[in-house]
Amino acid sequence: MSFLQKLLPGWPRCRRIATALGIGAVGGALFSYLTAPIPWMLGAMCFTVVLAFLRVPFEVPKLLRMASMMMVGLLLGSAFTPDILDRIGAWAGAVALNVVYLMSVVTVGTVFFHKVGGQDRASAYFSATPGGLVEMPFLAEAFGGSARDVLLAHALRIVVVIIAIPMYLRFTEGALFLANARAAAHAAAPIGWADALILIATALAGYWLARLCRIPAPPLIGAMIASIAVHATGVTAARPPAWLFNAAQVVLGGAIGVYFIGLKLRDLGRMAVISLAWTAVLLVMAGLFALIGEKLLGFPFYVMLVALSPGGQAEMGLVALAMGIEAALVATMHFFRSTSSFLLAPFVFRLLKRWL
């Protein structure tokens, strides 16, 4: 036992946390220098995934992840300004398209993982259903599936989508992305103590109520709903400062890397190939539905693409916020999809498995 371990019993854990945040921040700074989209999350994610495969011990505490989720929830909720309420009615078509998209993804994905991937029915269904990295493996195991296979499928999907979609937008909508990024940076006004206290109270109250109501992902969803309430009613127009937004990106990027701890490249095998192939199919489907949304509903293609891309609610919300892409609509679409996926998944599985 080292001197530091004797002096500070919690030192090994502190070192693991410092490694995750330090390496994540270095990755974020590098990606920011390279003008990559959502640089702090993307850089932290890539660097910590490498750490995981190199078997370097690191850790992102649950409390820190929850605080970062609350931060994203507050930011997403702040996009619902009083004037945006007049536009919500126009989103009905987009939400309906989202439902059709979700049904198509679940049906095609379940058949794909079962027939092509060789998974059992439960694993195939929950691997195909867009949802939380925690919730879907848990549900799969409850129905007799493989939690590890489902976790791997979702982890790889999120990593690939988070890299692919922002990079695609960066190189196809580069001028728009840079203009929105600059506008967002200049729009962040200093926040006073009164507004800061309002935001903290909003996040905590939203989290508590979401837990009480058993809403999935309460730190994110609860804080977002509460933030919508205070911003849409004009109680405050304040948003968390940019440096906190960047810090939340680093934490969430590192949290994705945590899911790869314990995995070895040789362990990925056929399941990784199947998951990556399915992610490619998903991206094509998202692109097709985004094109339908553009042609039938009049929404810009890139807005619908971010709103439909299955990269995780918090992560795609960060993409929308960082790139200035209709964060309110994106948050609404992902909220409906993730909530319905989690709440209805067990019931839909019982119906769908009869046809497999």
C-alpha positions as CSV (number, residue, x, y, z in Angstrom):
1,M,0.0,0.0,0.0
2,S,1.4,3.4,-1.0
3,F,1.9,6.3,1.3
4,L,-1.0,8.2,-0.3
5,Q,-3.3,5.2,0.1
6,K,-2.5,5.1,3.8
7,L,-2.9,8.8,4.2
8,L,-6.0,9.1,2.0
9,P,-8.0,5.8,1.9
10,G,-10.1,7.2,-0.9
11,W,-7.1,8.2,-3.0
12,P,-7.4,5.3,-5.6
13,R,-11.0,6.4,-6.4
14,C,-9.9,10.0,-6.6
15,R,-7.2,9.1,-9.0
16,R,-9.6,7.1,-11.2
17,I,-12.0,10.1,-11.3
18,A,-9.1,12.6,-12.0
19,T,-7.9,10.3,-14.8
20,A,-11.4,10.3,-16.4
21,L,-11.9,14.1,-16.1
22,G,-8.3,15.0,-16.9
23,I,-8.0,12.8,-20.0
24,G,-11.6,13.8,-21.1
25,A,-10.7,17.5,-20.8
26,V,-7.5,17.0,-22.8
27,G,-9.6,15.2,-25.5
28,G,-12.2,18.0,-25.4
29,A,-9.6,20.7,-25.7
30,L,-7.9,19.0,-28.7
31,F,-11.2,18.5,-30.5
32,S,-12.2,22.1,-29.7
33,Y,-8.9,23.3,-31.2
34,L,-9.7,21.2,-34.3
35,T,-13.1,22.9,-34.5
36,A,-14.9,19.6,-34.2
37,P,-18.7,19.7,-33.4
38,I,-19.6,19.2,-29.8
39,P,-15.9,19.0,-29.1
40,W,-15.8,18.6,-25.4
41,M,-18.2,15.6,-25.3
42,L,-16.8,14.0,-28.5
43,G,-13.2,14.4,-27.4
44,A,-13.8,13.1,-23.9
45,M,-15.8,10.2,-25.3
46,C,-13.1,9.1,-27.8
47,F,-10.2,9.5,-25.3
48,T,-11.9,7.6,-22.5
49,V,-13.1,4.8,-24.8
50,V,-9.4,4.4,-25.7
51,L,-8.5,4.3,-22.0
52,A,-11.1,1.6,-21.5
53,F,-9.6,-0.7,-24.1
54,L,-6.1,0.1,-22.8
55,R,-7.4,-1.1,-19.4
56,V,-6.4,2.2,-17.7
57,P,-8.6,2.5,-14.6
58,F,-10.9,5.5,-14.6
59,E,-14.3,6.3,-13.2
60,V,-17.1,8.9,-13.6
61,P,-19.1,9.2,-10.3
62,K,-22.9,8.8,-10.5
63,L,-23.5,12.1,-8.7
64,L,-21.4,13.9,-11.3
65,R,-23.2,12.2,-14.2
66,M,-26.6,13.2,-12.6
67,A,-25.5,16.8,-12.2
68,S,-24.4,17.0,-15.8
69,M,-27.7,15.5,-16.9
70,M,-29.5,18.2,-14.9
71,M,-27.3,20.8,-16.6
72,V,-28.3,19.5,-20.1
73,G,-32.0,19.3,-19.0
74,L,-31.8,23.0,-17.9
75,L,-30.3,24.0,-21.2
76,L,-32.8,22.1,-23.2
77,G,-35.6,23.6,-21.2
78,S,-34.3,27.1,-21.7
79,A,-34.9,26.7,-25.5
80,F,-38.7,26.8,-24.7
81,T,-39.0,30.6,-24.6
82,P,-42.5,32.3,-24.3
83,D,-42.6,33.0,-28.0
84,I,-41.9,29.4,-28.9
85,L,-45.2,28.2,-27.5
86,D,-46.9,29.5,-30.6
87,R,-44.9,27.1,-32.7
88,I,-45.6,23.9,-30.7
89,G,-48.8,23.2,-32.7
90,A,-46.7,22.9,-35.9
91,W,-44.7,20.1,-34.3
92,A,-47.6,17.7,-34.2
93,G,-46.7,16.3,-37.7
94,A,-43.1,15.9,-36.6
95,V,-44.1,13.9,-33.5
96,A,-46.4,11.7,-35.6
97,L,-43.6,11.0,-38.0
98,N,-41.4,10.2,-35.0
99,V,-43.9,7.6,-33.9
100,V,-43.9,5.9,-37.4
101,Y,-40.1,6.1,-37.4
102,L,-39.9,4.4,-34.0
103,M,-42.3,1.6,-35.0
104,S,-40.3,1.0,-38.1
105,V,-37.0,1.0,-36.3
106,V,-38.2,-1.5,-33.6
107,T,-39.8,-3.8,-36.2
108,V,-36.9,-3.9,-38.7
109,G,-34.3,-3.9,-35.9
110,T,-35.8,-6.8,-34.0
111,V,-36.0,-8.9,-37.2
112,F,-32.4,-7.9,-38.1
113,F,-30.9,-8.8,-34.7
114,H,-32.9,-12.1,-34.5
115,K,-32.5,-13.4,-38.0
116,V,-29.2,-11.9,-39.1
117,G,-27.5,-11.5,-35.7
118,G,-28.7,-14.8,-34.3
119,Q,-29.9,-13.2,-31.0
120,D,-32.8,-14.7,-28.9
121,R,-36.0,-12.8,-29.2
122,A,-35.7,-10.7,-26.1
123,S,-32.1,-9.6,-26.8
124,A,-33.0,-8.8,-30.4
125,Y,-36.0,-6.7,-29.4
126,F,-34.3,-4.7,-26.7
127,S,-31.1,-4.3,-28.8
128,A,-33.3,-2.7,-31.5
129,T,-35.4,-0.5,-29.3
130,P,-33.9,3.0,-28.9
131,G,-33.7,3.7,-25.2
132,G,-31.4,4.2,-22.3
133,L,-28.1,2.4,-21.8
134,V,-29.2,1.4,-18.4
135,E,-32.9,0.7,-19.0
136,M,-32.8,-1.5,-22.1
137,P,-30.2,-4.1,-20.8
138,F,-32.1,-4.3,-17.6
139,L,-35.4,-5.0,-19.4
140,A,-33.7,-7.5,-21.7
141,E,-32.4,-9.4,-18.7
142,A,-35.8,-9.3,-17.0
143,F,-37.3,-11.0,-20.1
144,G,-34.5,-13.7,-20.4
145,G,-32.3,-11.9,-22.8
146,S,-28.5,-11.1,-22.7
147,A,-27.9,-7.8,-20.9
148,R,-24.3,-7.7,-22.2
149,D,-25.3,-8.0,-25.8
150,V,-27.9,-5.4,-25.5
151,L,-25.5,-3.0,-23.7
152,L,-22.9,-3.5,-26.4
153,A,-25.4,-2.9,-29.2
154,H,-26.6,0.4,-27.6
155,A,-23.1,1.6,-26.6
156,L,-21.8,1.1,-30.1
157,R,-24.9,2.7,-31.6
158,I,-24.5,5.8,-29.5
159,V,-20.8,6.2,-30.1
160,V,-21.2,5.8,-33.9
161,V,-24.2,8.1,-34.1
162,I,-22.6,10.8,-31.9
163,I,-19.6,10.8,-34.2
164,A,-21.3,10.4,-37.5
165,I,-24.2,13.0,-37.3
166,P,-22.2,16.0,-36.0
167,M,-19.3,15.2,-38.5
168,Y,-21.8,15.0,-41.3
169,L,-23.4,18.3,-40.4
170,R,-20.0,19.9,-39.8
171,F,-18.9,19.1,-43.4
172,T,-22.2,19.5,-45.2
173,E,-23.6,22.5,-43.2
174,G,-20.2,23.9,-42.1
175,A,-21.0,27.6,-42.6
176,L,-24.3,27.2,-40.7
177,F,-22.7,25.2,-37.9
178,L,-19.9,27.8,-37.4
179,A,-22.4,30.7,-37.5
180,N,-24.6,29.1,-34.9
181,A,-21.7,28.1,-32.7
182,R,-20.5,31.8,-32.7
183,A,-24.0,33.1,-32.0
184,A,-24.5,30.7,-29.1
185,A,-21.2,31.7,-27.6
186,H,-22.1,35.4,-27.8
187,A,-25.6,34.8,-26.6
188,A,-24.5,33.4,-23.3
189,A,-25.0,36.4,-20.9
190,P,-23.5,36.5,-17.4
191,I,-25.8,35.0,-14.9
192,G,-26.6,36.6,-11.5
193,W,-27.0,35.0,-8.2
194,A,-30.8,35.2,-8.2
195,D,-31.1,33.5,-11.6
196,A,-28.5,30.9,-10.5
197,L,-30.5,30.0,-7.4
198,I,-33.7,29.8,-9.6
199,L,-31.9,27.4,-11.9
200,I,-30.5,25.2,-9.1
201,A,-33.9,25.1,-7.4
202,T,-35.6,24.3,-10.7
203,A,-33.2,21.4,-11.5
204,L,-33.5,19.8,-8.0
205,A,-37.3,20.2,-7.9
206,G,-37.7,18.7,-11.4
207,Y,-35.5,15.8,-10.4
208,W,-37.4,15.1,-7.2
209,L,-40.8,15.3,-9.0
210,A,-39.6,13.1,-11.8
211,R,-38.4,10.4,-9.4
212,L,-41.7,10.7,-7.5
213,C,-43.6,10.1,-10.7
214,R,-41.2,7.3,-11.8
215,I,-40.3,9.1,-15.0
216,P,-37.3,7.6,-16.9
217,A,-34.0,9.4,-16.6
218,P,-35.2,11.8,-13.9
219,P,-32.1,14.0,-13.7
220,L,-32.4,14.9,-17.4
221,I,-36.2,14.7,-18.0
222,G,-37.2,16.2,-14.6
223,A,-34.8,19.2,-15.0
224,M,-35.9,19.7,-18.6
225,I,-39.6,19.8,-17.8
226,A,-39.1,22.1,-14.8
227,S,-36.8,24.3,-16.9
228,I,-39.5,24.5,-19.6
229,A,-42.0,25.7,-16.9
230,V,-39.8,28.5,-15.7
231,H,-38.5,29.6,-19.1
232,A,-41.8,29.4,-21.0
233,T,-43.6,31.4,-18.4
234,G,-41.0,34.0,-18.3
235,V,-39.9,33.5,-14.7
236,T,-36.3,33.6,-15.9
237,A,-34.4,33.8,-19.2
238,A,-31.1,32.7,-17.7
239,R,-29.1,29.8,-18.9
240,P,-26.1,28.0,-17.3
241,P,-22.8,29.6,-18.4
242,A,-20.8,28.1,-21.3
243,W,-18.0,26.8,-19.1
244,L,-20.5,24.6,-17.2
245,F,-22.0,23.4,-20.5
246,N,-18.5,22.4,-21.6
247,A,-17.8,20.7,-18.3
248,A,-21.1,18.7,-18.6
249,Q,-20.0,17.6,-22.1
250,V,-16.7,16.3,-20.6
251,V,-18.5,14.3,-17.9
252,L,-21.1,12.8,-20.2
253,G,-18.4,11.9,-22.8
254,G,-16.4,10.2,-20.1
255,A,-19.6,8.4,-18.9
256,I,-20.0,6.8,-22.3
257,G,-16.4,5.6,-22.1
258,V,-17.2,3.9,-18.8
259,Y,-19.5,1.5,-20.6
260,F,-16.5,0.0,-22.4
261,I,-14.5,-0.7,-19.3
262,G,-13.8,-4.4,-19.1
263,L,-14.3,-5.0,-22.8
264,K,-11.4,-6.3,-24.9
265,L,-11.2,-5.8,-28.6
266,R,-11.2,-9.6,-29.1
267,D,-14.3,-9.9,-27.0
268,L,-16.3,-7.6,-29.3
269,G,-16.4,-10.2,-32.1
270,R,-19.4,-10.9,-34.2
271,M,-21.8,-8.9,-32.0
272,A,-19.9,-5.7,-32.7
273,V,-20.0,-6.3,-36.4
274,I,-23.8,-6.9,-36.2
275,S,-24.3,-3.8,-34.0
276,L,-22.3,-1.6,-36.3
277,A,-24.1,-2.9,-39.4
278,W,-27.4,-2.2,-37.6
279,T,-26.3,1.4,-36.8
280,A,-25.5,2.0,-40.4
281,V,-29.0,0.8,-41.3
282,L,-30.4,3.1,-38.6
283,L,-28.6,6.1,-39.9
284,V,-30.0,5.4,-43.4
285,M,-33.5,5.1,-42.0
286,A,-33.1,8.3,-40.0
287,G,-31.9,10.1,-43.2
288,L,-34.9,8.8,-45.2
289,F,-37.4,9.8,-42.5
290,A,-35.7,13.2,-42.2
291,L,-36.1,13.6,-46.0
292,I,-39.8,12.8,-45.6
293,G,-40.1,15.4,-42.8
294,E,-38.5,18.0,-45.1
295,K,-40.7,17.2,-48.1
296,L,-44.0,16.8,-46.2
297,L,-43.7,19.0,-43.2
298,G,-41.3,21.7,-44.3
299,F,-38.7,21.2,-41.6
300,P,-35.1,21.6,-42.6
301,F,-33.4,18.2,-43.3
302,Y,-30.6,18.7,-40.8
303,V,-33.1,19.6,-38.0
304,M,-35.1,16.4,-38.6
305,L,-31.9,14.3,-38.9
306,V,-30.8,15.4,-35.4
307,A,-34.3,15.0,-34.0
308,L,-34.6,11.4,-35.4
309,S,-31.0,10.2,-34.9
310,P,-30.9,7.5,-32.2
311,G,-27.8,8.7,-30.4
312,G,-29.2,9.1,-26.9
313,Q,-31.5,11.9,-25.6
314,A,-28.9,13.8,-23.6
315,E,-26.2,13.4,-26.3
316,M,-28.4,14.5,-29.2
317,G,-29.7,17.3,-27.1
318,L,-26.1,18.4,-26.6
319,V,-25.6,18.3,-30.4
320,A,-28.6,20.5,-31.0
321,L,-27.5,23.0,-28.3
322,A,-23.9,23.2,-29.5
323,M,-24.8,23.5,-33.1
324,G,-27.8,25.8,-32.7
325,I,-30.3,23.3,-34.2
326,E,-33.9,23.8,-33.0
327,A,-33.1,22.5,-29.5
328,A,-36.7,22.7,-28.4
329,L,-38.0,20.5,-31.2
330,V,-35.1,18.1,-30.9
331,A,-35.7,17.7,-27.1
332,T,-39.4,17.2,-27.7
333,M,-38.9,14.5,-30.3
334,H,-36.3,12.6,-28.2
335,F,-38.4,13.0,-25.1
336,F,-41.4,11.4,-26.7
337,R,-39.4,8.6,-28.3
338,S,-37.3,7.7,-25.2
339,T,-40.2,7.8,-22.8
340,S,-42.5,5.8,-25.0
341,S,-39.7,3.3,-25.7
342,F,-39.1,2.7,-22.0
343,L,-42.8,2.7,-20.9
344,L,-44.2,0.6,-23.8
345,A,-41.2,-1.7,-24.5
346,P,-42.3,-4.6,-22.3
347,F,-45.9,-4.6,-23.7
348,V,-44.9,-4.3,-27.3
349,F,-42.4,-7.1,-26.9
350,R,-45.1,-9.5,-25.8
351,L,-47.0,-8.7,-28.9
352,L,-44.1,-8.7,-31.3
353,K,-42.5,-11.9,-30.2
354,R,-45.5,-13.9,-31.5
355,W,-44.6,-12.9,-35.1
356,L,-40.9,-13.8,-34.9
